[in-house]
């Protein structure tokens, strides 16, 4: 049979004894859930056979390996869907396509598989350079098959599995920790003591990463009555003894228990048993009897001591625990359940042992015009509105439905029975709310998710509810929407768009056009605005779609720097044509302008390209948050101190405009096109455009009209005192060559149709 070079490399060390194999036959191994599952993805059958051969006797962390094979990326994804407990994926880069492996990495992570460690193997390193792959993809190791010997393979697997082991250990503690938190809320109520005790044992097993044969958590009220220790919780073979007295349980080592009672805080370890007791200052005795399958190290014993000591302290700090519970699960401003309480309830309904919760309902209720209420009347007033809505919603929902504050302006609802009628929530807004002695009309938008929650992740349910709410809000304020699977597909499309945009930025395939800005009185071209364009697989992508994505994914800064290069190149072209340089306005993203490091880099790039205040200005949107001592304001002031003009873009569409003009060193405002498009000779009442121009004149600022498309709009803007304008009437955004030609031939009196790009 043909053996490939990489397969040979894996086999060439067959005489080597890997340390983890030594003594592998000295202990019997339980085959149930003891093997590390490794998915081998490669389109070369020889590589699969060689990998089997190389790893046949390897043990890592005392456990052998189970290799699962896939010959394509599609087959690998199907296997992962069926067996999500795979620990490591050995993934070939080049299979059906040169980048099949890299695409599979993106798909695996996008679908939420975060635990699995991915090791890339490639026979064509030139097609996927290591530096770029490590930087751009969430992988854990990268090897050329020519370099991947058996020793290196096992070393890499050991490192990856060790990481998975710790990740799984952390996940294992979560269930126990949730029960501990839940139990401590009502520590002295009998119905929760057993839950608390069960959480103690579960978390202890998870922390020590052992599978217990059994465990007991017992409590006695007085130190002189150790013989009355009562079993609060038991797992494994001790589960039937809950409620019994500890010393009535036959299958325990009573001598070991007495040793522990005498030693106090020091854990007693004998063979496969661990006993820990703690007497609190208030007289209660807590005892844990734990039977395990492995010998615990001294470090594990110390960890156990710290863990159980902290649990014992909980019994002595009921008042503190209650207060912490309030802080953790109650909104401190309004005094209603908060996001943590909502998360906890979601986790509860998704537990597989909740057989009665085959149908559930989760909803998000967003109060409309909330920001306006808070700004106009203050945050305290809005909190009263929130509380009034909560009380009315809770009254119609009943005690078995959780209502919690899950956002500044949003309430969340969890009905584990699925019987709540959403119309009841809609109806509570039909009547005004009594707030501060006066009636207030409140509207709301609602997003709803229904279905069987068992086996689903609580985060996925919550994400679906928030996504449904967002989709409904995008249609307009008010109304109710129920989740549809297509909504999730849109999210996946957004993730894929981020990946393609990131690649486009790296490949520098984005282009830039220049839309002229003219003086209304004379038609003189005074500058331009630089606009980004993107062709994805030959199809244009709307800037309204990809620019927000760029800002959210941290790509806007690099786009800005490439934009400055385009300005530099245009100025060089103008100089070659013996035309004077024109000032180009560059848009700055909200997240970038508040970053001092970005502003420093921005100034450095301008200096590098020879771009000064005479050739570049910057535009910031009104929706950005500026305060007198805020980071964003400081950054804007730093740009202005260097002589660069700052323009406030989309004026009138944000909020607190006058505050922005007062605290920000702006040169002028750009009146949003939505206020220009309504101007016509047939309808000429006082418009926002006229008011905005008047504000600018009063403050000594310059104004620019955006989106001028007709001669009437040109004339009306001039009458209103607006100095400059840009829009399709003069020209759409033009690529540099066309822009230079347009500039040569431009004549205001010609009113030529200059085309759109």
C-alpha positions in Angstrom: 0.0 0.0 0.0 1.2 3.6 -0.8 2.5 5.5 2.2 2.6 9.3 2.0 5.6 11.3 3.4 3.6 12.6 6.3 2.3 9.2 7.2 5.9 7.9 7.2 7.0 10.6 9.6 4.3 9.5 12.0 5.4 5.9 11.8 9.2 6.4 11.9 9.3 6.7 15.7 7.6 3.3 16.3 10.4 2.2 18.6 9.9 5.1 21.0 8.1 4.6 24.3 6.0 7.7 25.1 6.1 8.4 28.9 2.3 8.2 29.3 2.3 4.7 27.9 4.6 3.4 30.6 2.8 1.1 32.9 -0.4 1.4 30.8 -1.2 -2.2 31.5 -0.6 -2.1 35.3 -4.1 -0.8 36.1 -7.5 -2.0 34.7 -9.2 0.6 32.7 -13.0 1.2 32.7 -13.9 1.7 29.1 -16.9 3.8 29.9 -16.3 7.5 29.3 -12.5 7.1 29.9 -11.1 7.7 26.5 -10.2 11.1 25.0 -12.1 11.4 21.7 -9.9 12.8 18.9 -11.4 13.6 15.5 -9.0 13.1 12.6 -10.0 15.1 9.5 -8.0 14.4 6.3 -8.8 13.3 2.8 -5.7 11.0 2.7 -6.5 7.5 4.0 -2.8 6.8 4.6 -2.7 9.7 7.1 -5.6 8.2 9.0 -3.9 4.8 9.1 -0.6 6.3 10.2 -2.2 8.4 12.9 -4.0 5.3 14.2 -0.7 3.5 14.3 1.2 6.3 15.9 -1.3 6.9 18.7 -2.4 3.3 19.3 -0.8 2.9 22.7 -0.7 6.5 23.8 -2.3 7.6 27.1 -2.7 11.2 28.1 -3.6 12.1 31.7 -4.1 8.4 32.3 -6.6 7.9 29.6 -6.2 6.3 26.2 -7.4 7.9 22.9 -10.4 7.0 20.7 -9.8 8.2 17.1 -12.8 9.1 15.0 -12.1 9.6 11.3 -13.6 11.9 8.7 -12.4 12.2 5.0 -14.0 15.7 4.4 -15.0 18.9 6.2 -18.7 18.1 5.7 -18.4 14.7 7.2 -16.4 16.1 10.1 -19.1 18.6 10.9 -21.8 15.9 10.9 -19.7 13.8 13.3 -19.2 16.8 15.6 -23.0 17.4 15.7 -23.5 13.8 16.8 -20.6 13.6 19.2 -20.0 17.1 20.7 -17.7 15.6 23.4 -14.8 15.4 21.0 -11.8 16.8 22.8 -9.3 17.5 19.9 -9.6 17.9 16.2 -6.6 17.0 14.0 -7.5 18.9 10.9 -6.0 19.0 7.4 -6.1 22.4 5.7 -6.2 21.3 2.1 -9.0 18.8 1.3 -11.9 19.3 -1.2 -10.7 22.9 -1.5 -7.4 24.6 -0.7 -9.0 26.3 2.4 -11.5 23.5 3.4 -9.8 23.2 6.8 -9.8 26.9 7.5 -13.5 27.2 6.5 -14.3 24.3 8.8 -12.5 26.1 11.7 -14.7 29.2 11.2 -17.9 27.0 10.9 -17.0 25.1 14.1 -16.4 28.2 16.2 -19.4 30.0 14.6 -21.7 27.1 15.7 -20.6 27.6 19.3 -18.1 24.7 19.7 -15.6 26.5 21.9 -14.3 23.6 24.0 -12.7 21.6 21.3 -9.0 22.2 20.6 -8.0 22.3 17.0 -4.6 21.3 15.6 -4.1 22.2 11.9 -1.9 19.9 9.8 -1.1 20.8 6.2 1.1 19.4 3.5 0.9 22.8 1.7 2.1 25.4 4.2 2.4 28.0 1.4 -1.4 27.9 0.9 -2.1 28.7 4.5 0.9 30.6 6.0 1.3 29.9 9.7 1.5 33.5 10.8 -1.8 34.5 9.2 -3.6 31.3 10.2 -2.5 31.7 13.9 -3.6 35.3 13.8 -6.9 35.0 12.1 -8.3 31.6 13.2 -9.1 30.2 16.6 -6.8 27.3 16.6 -4.4 25.9 19.1 -1.5 24.5 17.1 -0.3 24.5 13.5 2.1 22.0 11.9 3.4 21.2 8.5 3.0 17.5 7.9 6.7 17.4 7.0 7.5 18.5 10.5 4.9 16.6 12.5 6.8 13.6 13.9 5.1 11.2 16.3 6.8 12.9 19.3 5.6 16.3 18.2 2.1 15.0 17.5 1.8 13.4 21.0 3.3 16.6 22.6 0.8 18.8 20.8 -2.1 16.4 21.7 -1.0 16.4 25.3 -1.0 20.2 25.5 -4.4 20.4 23.8 -6.1 17.7 26.0 -4.7 19.3 29.1 -6.5 22.5 28.1 -9.7 20.6 27.4 -9.4 18.8 30.7 -9.3 22.1 32.6 -12.1 23.6 30.5 -14.3 20.6 31.3 -13.4 20.8 34.9 -14.5 24.4 35.0 -17.7 23.5 33.3 -18.2 20.7 35.8 -18.1 23.2 38.7 -20.8 25.3 37.2 -23.8 23.0 38.1 -22.7 22.6 41.6 -22.0 26.3 42.0 -25.5 27.2 40.7 -27.0 24.9 43.3 -24.9 26.4 46.0 -26.0 29.9 45.0 -29.6 28.8 44.8 -29.4 27.0 48.2 -27.8 30.0 50.0 -30.7 32.3 49.0 -33.0 30.4 51.4 -30.4 28.6 53.5 -32.7 28.2 56.6 -35.7 27.1 54.7 -36.0 23.3 54.7 -36.9 23.0 51.1 -33.5 24.4 50.1 -31.1 22.8 52.6 -31.0 19.6 50.6 -30.4 21.5 47.4 -27.5 23.4 49.1 -26.0 20.1 50.4 -26.3 18.4 47.1 -24.5 21.3 45.5 -21.7 20.9 48.0 -21.1 17.3 47.0 -21.5 18.0 43.3 -19.1 20.9 43.3 -16.6 19.1 45.4 -16.5 16.2 42.9 -16.2 18.7 40.0 -13.3 20.6 41.7 -11.4 17.5 42.3 -12.3 16.1 38.9 -13.3 12.7 40.2 -16.3 10.5 39.8 -17.5 9.8 43.4 -18.7 6.4 44.5 -20.8 8.2 47.1 -20.9 11.2 49.4 -22.7 12.5 52.4 -23.2 16.1 53.6 -24.5 16.1 57.2 -25.4 18.7 59.8 -25.8 18.8 63.5 -27.1 21.8 65.4 -25.0 21.6 68.5 -21.4 20.5 69.0 -22.1 18.2 71.8 -24.5 16.1 69.7 -22.3 14.7 67.0 -24.3 11.5 67.2 -27.3 13.4 65.9 -25.6 14.5 62.6 -28.4 14.3 60.0 -27.7 13.4 56.4 -28.9 16.4 54.4 -27.7 15.1 51.0 -26.3 11.9 49.6 -25.1 10.9 46.2 -24.2 7.5 44.8 -24.8 4.6 47.1 -25.6 7.1 49.9 -28.6 8.7 48.2 -31.2 6.5 49.9 -30.0 7.7 53.4 -31.0 11.3 53.1 -32.8 12.2 56.4 -31.2 9.5 58.4 -28.8 10.0 61.2 -25.2 9.7 60.0 -24.2 7.0 62.5 -27.2 4.9 61.4 -25.7 4.5 58.0 -23.9 1.1 57.8 -21.7 1.7 54.8 -19.4 4.4 56.3 -16.1 4.3 58.2 -17.2 5.5 61.6 -13.7 5.6 63.0 -12.7 7.9 60.2 -15.6 10.2 61.0 -14.6 10.3 64.7 -11.0 11.2 63.6 -12.4 14.0 61.6 -14.5 15.3 64.4 -11.5 15.4 66.7 -9.1 17.1 64.2 -11.6 19.8 63.3 -10.6 21.8 60.2 -8.0 19.3 59.0 -9.4 16.8 56.4 -8.8 13.2 57.1 -7.8 11.0 54.1 -7.6 7.3 54.2 -7.4 5.1 51.0 -10.2 6.3 48.9 -12.2 8.1 51.5 -12.1 11.8 52.6 -13.9 13.2 55.6 -14.0 16.9 56.6 -15.8 18.5 59.5 -16.1 22.0 60.6 -17.6 23.4 63.7 -18.8 27.0 63.4 -18.7 29.6 66.1 -22.5 29.4 66.4 -22.3 25.8 67.3 -23.3 24.0 64.1 -21.3 21.1 62.8 -20.9 20.5 59.1 -19.5 17.2 58.0 -18.7 15.9 54.5 -18.0 12.2 53.9 -16.7 11.6 50.4 -15.7 8.3 48.8 -13.7 8.7 45.6 -12.1 6.5 42.9 -8.6 8.1 42.9 -5.9 9.0 45.4 -6.1 12.7 46.1 -2.9 14.8 46.1 -2.0 17.1 48.9 -2.9 20.0 46.7 -6.4 18.5 46.2 -6.7 18.1 50.0 -5.8 21.8 50.6 -8.3 22.8 47.9 -10.9 20.7 49.6 -10.1 22.3 53.0 -10.5 25.8 51.6 -13.7 25.0 49.8 -15.5 23.3 52.7 -14.3 25.9 55.2 -15.9 28.6 53.0 -19.1 26.6 52.9 -19.1 26.3 56.7 -18.7 30.0 57.0 -21.9 30.4 55.0 -23.8 28.8 57.9 -22.6 31.5 60.2 -23.3 34.4 57.9 -27.0 34.1 57.1 -27.5 37.9 57.2 -24.6 38.4 54.9 -25.7 35.7 52.5 -29.2 37.2 52.3 -27.7 40.6 51.5 -25.4 39.1 48.9 -28.4 37.4 47.4 -30.2 40.7 47.1 -27.2 42.2 45.4 -26.8 39.3 43.1 -30.4 38.8 42.1 -32.3 42.0 42.6 -32.0 45.3 40.7 -30.8 47.8 43.3 -32.4 50.8 41.7 -35.9 49.4 41.3 -36.0 46.5 43.7 -37.1 43.8 41.2 -35.4 40.6 40.0 -32.5 41.4 37.7 -30.6 39.7 34.9 -28.9 37.2 37.2 -32.3 36.0 38.4 -33.5 35.8 34.8 -30.4 33.7 33.9 -30.9 31.4 36.8 -34.6 30.8 35.9 -33.6 30.1 32.3 -31.0 27.6 33.5 -33.6 25.9 35.7 -36.1 25.3 32.9 -33.4 23.9 30.6 -32.3 21.2 33.1 -33.0 17.8 31.6 -34.5 16.6 34.9 -37.4 19.0 34.6 -39.7 16.6 32.9 -42.7 18.8 33.6 -41.3 21.7 31.6 -41.9 20.3 28.1 -43.2 23.7 26.9 -42.0 27.1 28.1 -42.3 30.7 27.1 -39.6 33.4 27.2 -40.3 37.0 26.3 -38.6 40.4 26.2 -40.6 43.5 26.8 -38.9 46.7 25.7 -40.4 50.1 26.8 -40.6 52.5 23.9 -39.5 56.1 24.2 -37.6 55.1 27.4 -34.5 57.2 26.6 -36.7 60.3 26.0 -38.5 59.7 29.4 -35.1 59.4 31.2 -33.6 62.5 29.4 -36.7 64.7 29.9 -37.7 63.7 33.4 -34.6 62.0 34.9 -33.5 58.4 35.5 -35.4 58.2 38.8 -38.7 59.1 37.1 -38.1 56.4 34.5 -37.3 53.9 37.2 -40.8 54.6 38.6 -42.2 53.8 35.1 -40.3 50.6 35.0 -41.5 49.6 38.4 -45.1 50.4 37.5 -44.9 48.3 34.3 -43.3 45.4 36.4 -46.1 45.4 39.0 -48.8 45.4 36.3 -47.1 42.7 34.3 -46.4 40.5 37.4 -50.1 40.9 38.4 -51.3 39.4 35.1 -48.5 36.8 34.9 -48.9 35.3 38.4 -46.5 34.1 41.0 -45.2 31.2 38.9 -43.9 33.4 36.1 -40.6 35.3 36.7 -40.5 38.9 35.6 -37.1 40.5 35.7 -35.2 43.6 34.6 -32.8 42.4 31.8 -31.8 45.8 30.4 -31.9 49.5 31.1 -35.3 49.7 29.3 -36.3 46.0 29.0 -38.1 43.5 31.2 -37.7 39.7 30.7 -40.4 37.1 31.3 -39.9 33.3 31.9 -43.0 31.1 32.1 -41.9 27.5 32.7 -45.4 26.2 31.9 -45.8 27.9 28.6 -49.4 28.8 29.4 -49.0 32.5 29.7 -51.0 34.4 27.1 -48.8 37.1 25.5 -51.9 39.1 24.8 -52.2 39.7 28.6 -48.8 41.4 28.5 -49.9 43.5 25.5 -53.1 44.6 27.2 -51.4 46.1 30.2 -50.3 49.0 28.0 -53.9 49.8 27.0 -54.4 52.0 30.1 -52.1 54.8 31.3 -49.8 54.1 34.3 -49.9 56.1 37.4 -46.4 57.6 37.9 -45.5 60.3 40.4 -49.2 61.1 40.8 -49.9 61.6 37.1 -51.1 59.3 34.3 -48.4 58.3 31.7 -49.0 56.5 28.4 -46.4 53.8 27.8 -45.9 51.6 24.8 -43.9 48.5 24.5 -42.4 46.1 21.9 -42.4 42.4 22.7 -40.3 39.5 21.4 -41.4 35.9 22.3 -39.8 32.5 22.1 -41.8 29.3 22.7 -40.9 25.7 22.8 -39.4 22.8 24.7 -36.4 24.2 26.6 -34.9 20.9 27.7 -31.5 20.2 26.4 -31.2 23.7 25.0 -28.6 26.2 26.2 -30.2 29.0 28.2 -27.9 31.5 26.4 -29.4 30.4 23.1 -32.9 30.9 24.3 -32.1 34.3 25.6 -30.3 35.3 22.4 -33.3 34.1 20.4 -35.7 36.3 22.5 -33.5 39.3 22.2 -33.1 38.8 18.4 -36.8 38.6 18.0 -37.3 41.8 20.0 -34.6 43.5 17.8 -36.3 42.4 14.6 -39.7 43.7 15.8 -38.2 47.0 16.9 -36.6 47.4 13.4 -40.1 47.3 11.9 -41.1 50.2 14.1 -42.1 50.9 17.7 -44.7 48.7 19.3 -46.1 45.3 18.3 -45.2 41.7 19.2 -43.2 39.1 17.2 -42.5 35.4 17.8 -39.2 33.8 17.0 -38.6 32.2 13.7 -35.6 30.1 12.7 -34.9 32.4 9.8 -33.9 35.1 12.3 -31.0 32.9 13.5 -30.0 32.4 9.9 -29.7 36.1 9.5 -27.3 36.1 12.5 -25.2 33.4 10.8 -25.2 35.5 7.7 -23.9 38.4 9.7 -21.1 36.3 11.1 -20.1 35.2 7.6 -20.2 38.8 6.5 -17.7 39.7 9.2 -15.4 37.0 8.0 -15.5 38.1 4.4 -15.2 41.8 5.3 -12.1 41.0 7.5 -10.6 39.2 4.5 -11.4 42.1 2.2 -9.7 44.5 4.6 -6.7 42.3 4.8 -6.5 41.9 1.1 -7.0 45.6 0.6 -9.7 45.2 -2.0 -11.9 48.0 -0.5 -12.2 51.0 -2.8 -12.9 54.7 -2.1 -14.9 57.3 -3.9 -15.0 61.0 -3.5 -18.3 63.0 -3.5 -17.7 66.7 -4.2 -18.7 69.4 -1.8 -19.6 72.8 -3.4 -20.2 76.3 -2.3 -23.9 77.1 -2.9 -23.4 80.7 -3.8 -20.8 80.2 -6.5 -20.7 76.5 -7.3 -17.0 76.4 -6.4 -15.8 72.9 -5.4 -14.3 73.3 -1.9 -13.6 69.6 -1.1 -15.1 66.2 -1.0 -16.3 63.4 1.3 -14.5 60.1 1.1 -16.8 57.1 1.0 -15.9 53.4 1.2 -17.1 50.8 -1.4 -17.0 47.0 -1.3 -17.6 44.5 -4.0 -18.0 41.0 -2.5 -17.8 38.3 -5.1 -18.6 40.8 -7.8 -21.7 42.1 -6.0 -21.8 45.5 -4.3 -22.5 45.5 -0.6 -24.3 48.5 0.8 -22.2 50.7 3.1 -25.3 50.9 5.4 -24.8 47.1 5.9 -21.0 46.6 6.1 -19.9 49.9 7.8 -21.8 49.1 11.1 -20.3 45.5 10.9 -16.8 47.0 10.5 -17.3 49.1 13.6 -18.6 46.3 15.7 -15.9 43.9 14.6 -13.0 46.4 15.2 -12.2 46.8 11.4 -13.2 50.5 11.2 -9.8 51.7 12.2 -7.9 49.9 9.4 -10.5 51.1 6.9 -9.9 54.7 8.0 -6.1 54.2 7.5 -6.7 52.8 4.0 -9.0 55.8 3.3 -6.2 58.2 4.1 -4.0 56.4 1.6 -6.7 57.0 -1.0 -6.7 60.7 -0.1 -2.9 60.8 -0.5 -3.1 59.1 -3.9 -5.8 61.6 -5.1 -3.8 64.6 -4.1 -0.8 63.2 -6.0 -3.1 62.8 -9.0 -4.4 66.4 -8.7 -0.8 67.6 -8.5 0.0 65.8 -11.7 -2.9 67.5 -13.4 -1.8 70.9 -12.1 -4.9 71.1 -10.0 -4.9 72.4 -6.4 -5.3 70.0 -3.6 -8.8 69.8 -2.1 -9.8 69.0 1.5 -11.2 65.5 1.9 -13.6 64.7 4.8 -12.9 61.3 6.4 -15.5 59.7 8.6 -14.4 58.4 12.1 -16.2 55.5 13.8 -17.7 56.0 17.3 -15.6 53.3 18.9 -12.4 54.7 17.3 -12.8 58.3 18.2 -13.0 57.4 21.9 -9.6 55.6 21.8 -6.6 57.7 22.5 -4.2 55.2 21.0 -6.2 55.2 17.8 -6.1 59.0 17.6 -2.3 59.0 18.1 -2.0 56.4 15.3 -4.3 58.5 13.1 -2.1 61.6 13.5 1.0 59.5 12.8 -0.5 58.1 9.6 -1.5 61.6 8.4 2.0 62.8 9.0 3.4 59.7 7.2 1.3 60.5 4.1 1.9 64.2 4.2 -1.7 64.9 5.0 -2.3 68.1 7.0 -5.2 70.2 8.1 -5.3 71.8 4.6 -6.0 68.5 2.9 -8.0 66.4 5.5 -10.9 67.1 7.8 -12.8 64.6 10.0 -16.5 63.9 10.4 -18.1 62.4 13.6 -21.7 61.4 14.0 -24.0 63.1 16.3 -25.0 59.8 18.0 -21.5 59.5 19.5 -21.4 60.2 23.3 -19.4 63.3 24.3 -19.0 64.8 27.7 -16.8 67.6 29.1 -14.3 65.1 30.5 -15.0 62.1 28.3 -12.5 60.1 26.3 -14.2 61.0 23.1 -14.2 64.7 23.7 -10.5 64.6 24.7 -9.7 62.8 21.5 -11.7 65.2 19.3 -10.0 68.2 21.1 -6.6 66.6 20.4 -7.4 66.5 16.6 -8.6 70.0 16.7 -5.5 71.2 18.5 -3.5 69.9 15.6 -5.5 72.1 13.3 -7.8 69.5 11.8 -11.4 70.6 11.2 -14.1 68.5 12.9 -17.6 68.3 11.4 -20.7 67.0 13.2 -22.3 64.6 10.7 -26.0 63.6 10.4 -27.0 66.6 12.4 -30.6 66.4 13.8 -30.8 62.6 13.8 -29.1 62.0 17.2 -29.7 63.5 20.6 -28.4 66.4 22.7 -27.1 68.2 19.7 -26.5 71.5 21.4 -24.5 69.8 24.1 -22.2 68.3 21.3 -21.8 71.7 19.8 -21.0 73.2 23.2 -18.3 70.7 24.3 -16.8 69.6 21.0 -14.5 72.0 18.9 -16.5 71.5 15.7 -16.0 73.6 12.5 -19.6 73.1 11.4 -22.6 70.8 11.0 -23.8 68.5 8.2 -27.6 68.6 8.0 -28.9 65.1 7.4 -30.3 64.4 4.0 -33.7 63.3 5.5 -34.3 67.0 6.3 -33.1 68.1 2.8 -35.2 65.6 0.8 -38.5 67.2 2.0 -37.6 70.6 0.6 -39.5 71.6 -2.6 -40.8 74.8 -4.2 -44.4 73.6 -3.7 -44.1 73.1 0.0 -41.8 75.6 1.8 -42.8 75.9 5.4 -40.1 76.3 8.1 -38.2 73.1 8.2 -35.6 71.5 10.4 -33.0 72.4 7.8 -33.7 76.1 8.2 -33.6 75.8 12.0 -30.3 73.9 11.9 -28.8 76.5 9.6 -29.9 79.2 12.0 -28.4 77.4 15.0 -25.1 77.1 13.1 -25.1 80.8 12.2 -25.8 81.8 15.8 -22.9 79.7 17.1 -20.6 80.9 14.4 -20.5 77.5 12.6 -20.6 76.5 9.0 -23.4 74.3 7.6 -23.5 71.7 4.9 -26.6 70.3 3.3 -26.4 66.6 2.5 -28.3 64.8 -0.2 -29.2 67.7 -2.5 -30.8 66.2 -5.5 -32.9 68.9 -7.1 -32.5 72.5 -8.2 -35.2 73.6 -5.9 -33.4 72.1 -2.9 -30.2 73.9 -4.0 -32.0 77.2 -4.1 -33.9 76.7 -0.8 -30.7 75.7 1.0 -29.0 78.8 -0.3 -32.0 81.0 0.9 -31.8 79.4 4.4 -28.1 80.5 4.7 -26.5 77.1 4.2 -23.0 77.6 2.8 -22.1 74.3 1.3 -23.9 71.2 -0.2 -23.2 67.8 -1.6 -25.5 65.4 -3.3 -26.5 63.7 -6.6 -27.4 67.0 -8.1 -23.8 67.8 -8.4 -22.3 64.3 -8.5 -22.4 60.9 -6.7 -19.2 59.5 -5.3 -16.6 59.2 -8.0 -13.5 57.1 -8.3 -10.3 59.1 -8.4 -9.9 59.1 -12.2 -13.5 60.1 -12.8 -13.3 62.7 -10.0 -10.4 64.4 -11.6 -12.2 64.5 -15.0 -15.4 65.8 -13.4 -13.4 68.5 -11.6 -12.0 69.7 -14.9 -15.4 70.0 -16.5 -17.5 71.1 -13.6 -19.7 74.1 -14.2 -22.5 75.0 -11.8 -24.5 76.7 -14.5 -24.4 73.6 -16.6 -26.4 71.5 -14.1 -25.0 68.5 -15.9 -26.0 65.0 -14.8 -22.6 63.7 -13.7 -23.6 60.1 -13.2 -23.5 57.9 -10.1 -20.9 55.4 -8.9 
